Amino acid sequence: MVNKDLVDNALAQFKLKLNGLHGPAHWARVLVNGRILAAETGADLEVVELFAVLHDSKRRNNTDDPDHGKRAAVFAETLRGLLFEISDAQFNLLYDACHFHSESGTAGHPTIQTCWDADRLDRGRSRKTPATEILCTDAALDPAILMPAHERATAQEVPAFVSEEWGLTLTIKKKSSWF
């Protein structure tokens, strides 16, 4: 579902630094987390993958941007039919997952919960530990999933597919004294 054309389109309008907290390295880790979680939760993988790339693509800053999720949901609507095809039911899940992902809710459809957890498991990139009280699924709370996701986040790992499939070369500058 996620391909270079989708990523390129998201990046063409992305306002922040590519190597920043909410850029494509974050999207890629959310994608990895989402794939792992979806295998456990039964979430709709197409929705989870689209969410990973689109959820922060309309951020205007790295701190307080309460409407970025709503803008991402509207952006997804403009791409539907051009860069991806999903059913109305799938799109409604994607729209809601993007729109409400930063509001710290935990209730909802398992696919939406999986999207939110995939994002929340990447909090370590900004020196935050996993906040188990805002995780939605049992899978995200499983130490066998939670701890490797946190390690990827704190290491600011850039998955190999970012260069191999997306054609991006990212240099993430790690902060010193993480913990």
ZIQUINOR-V142712 format. One record per backbone hydrogen bond with DSSP energy under -0.5 kcal/mol. CO is the residue of the C=O (numbers start at 1). NH is the residue of the N-H. If there is no record, write none. Layout:
BEGIN
co->CO nh->NH
co->CO nh->NH
END
This chain:
BEGIN
co->3 nh->7
co->4 nh->8
co->5 nh->9
co->6 nh->10
co->7 nh->11
co->8 nh->12
co->9 nh->13
co->10 nh->13
co->11 nh->14
co->17 nh->20
co->18 nh->25
co->20 nh->23
co->23 nh->26
co->23 nh->27
co->24 nh->28
co->25 nh->29
co->26 nh->30
co->27 nh->31
co->28 nh->32
co->29 nh->33
co->30 nh->34
co->31 nh->35
co->32 nh->36
co->33 nh->37
co->34 nh->38
co->35 nh->39
co->36 nh->40
co->37 nh->40
co->37 nh->41
co->38 nh->42
co->43 nh->45
co->44 nh->48
co->45 nh->49
co->46 nh->50
co->47 nh->51
co->48 nh->52
co->49 nh->53
co->50 nh->54
co->51 nh->55
co->54 nh->57
co->56 nh->59
co->59 nh->15
co->63 nh->65
co->65 nh->68
co->67 nh->71
co->68 nh->72
co->69 nh->73
co->70 nh->74
co->71 nh->75
co->72 nh->76
co->73 nh->77
co->74 nh->78
co->75 nh->79
co->76 nh->80
co->79 nh->82
co->79 nh->83
co->79 nh->84
co->84 nh->81
co->87 nh->91
co->88 nh->92
co->89 nh->93
co->90 nh->94
co->91 nh->95
co->92 nh->96
co->93 nh->97
co->94 nh->98
co->95 nh->99
co->96 nh->100
co->97 nh->101
co->98 nh->101
co->100 nh->103
co->109 nh->113
co->110 nh->114
co->111 nh->115
co->112 nh->116
co->113 nh->117
co->114 nh->118
co->115 nh->119
co->116 nh->120
co->117 nh->121
co->119 nh->122
co->120 nh->123
co->122 nh->125
co->123 nh->126
co->123 nh->128
co->124 nh->127
co->130 nh->132
co->131 nh->134
co->132 nh->135
co->137 nh->141
co->138 nh->142
co->139 nh->142
co->142 nh->145
co->142 nh->146
co->143 nh->147
co->145 nh->149
co->146 nh->150
co->147 nh->151
co->148 nh->152
co->149 nh->153
co->150 nh->154
co->151 nh->155
co->152 nh->157
co->153 nh->156
co->157 nh->159
co->159 nh->162
co->160 nh->163
co->160 nh->164
co->161 nh->165
co->161 nh->166
co->162 nh->168
co->163 nh->167
co->168 nh->170
co->170 nh->172
co->171 nh->173
co->172 nh->174
END
